[in-house]
């Protein structure tokens, strides 16, 4: 794994940095700085800007919109996006995109992949259910195959999905459904693509502890789905699902953004006074917590780089994706914990429903404290979604340690 920085890499970093500074919309930049939730139009606008530049999907094969960047360039690009605190592009790129170009039929690639890259299709994920979260293979949403009067084959889908991220924005969803009630849990699952405008689909918001509307309950009541919307073979969807989860878990690591978060935490700690009247950054105990976090993040970073190097040589995400997921979410949670600790009592009022419209929070607290508690609450979910950290440790024990 060659991760040396050449003069060409240094020039590439400057190119990326200057382009982001010139093209990342100021309105989105301002919202990101204050931790406000972006609307669909704002997220799509940055997606389309990156797409027009050709920098939206650098890790994809060139035939599907990727480019010839080496692993170091891809690493530099992710660092510069995080450094500028840019927003994430739309949800489907890192998840359903690789599934479509790896497992999709030519027709699916033609009709769905191109508009997904262009930002014209917004995707959501239908995996978790009220009784099947960490034990995803225990899902019960049922899809029954039938032949219609026109002679075509369809599935009739019934069930409920939960924690559907951005389902209220979605044009399409990718769903795991049970098509064989008698097979072993993993062997009776099929992977379906479903148009969210299909009759019988309803989406109900779930308001999280930070007051945001990011996730939803999704209900499917006699939803009719053409068989050609299936990815892969019937009852073989678990293979596709595992492939997708590997990409999701790698993305959850969030190394570059955690590095920017630690920089911000140091700035915050330098401006907050401890009980002795000195800046909090001078407190030995708090400073040790930051250093411990930086050490863990450095180890995580090199694990991610090894994974990227493996992917660049044609190797897909393996058990290292589980390591990235566990340590990445732990680092992110500790980062928000330390930020809330720095806020102290100033962070206490700012949870769901507060402050109310018209409250002048800047007059009574540091600027960063306004979002410290909501960010802390929101990050608690990361050790659960994408396969809980307990499940990931089981995967590592089996795949890495052979237990």
Secondary structure, DSSP 8 states (H G I E B T S, - for coil): ------HHHHHHHHHHHHHHHHHS-HHHHHHHHHT----HHHHHHHHHHHHHHT-S-TTS-GGGT-----HHHHHHHHHHHHHTT-----TTTTTHHHHHHHH--HHHIIIIIHHHHHT---EEEE--BTTBSSSGGG---EEEEEE-TTS-EEEEEEEEE---TTTTT-SEEEEEEE--SSS-GGGGEEEEEEETTSTTEEEEEEE-TTS-EEEEEEEEEEEEEEGGGEESSTTBHHHHHHHHHHHHHHHHT-HHHHHHHHHHHHHHHHHSB-TTSSBGGG-HHHHHHHHHHHHHHHHHHHHHHHHHHHHHTT----THHHHHHHHHHHHHHHHHHHHHHHHGGGGTT-STT-S-TT--GGGTS-GGGGGHHHHHHHHGGGGTTTS-HHHHHHHHHHHTS--
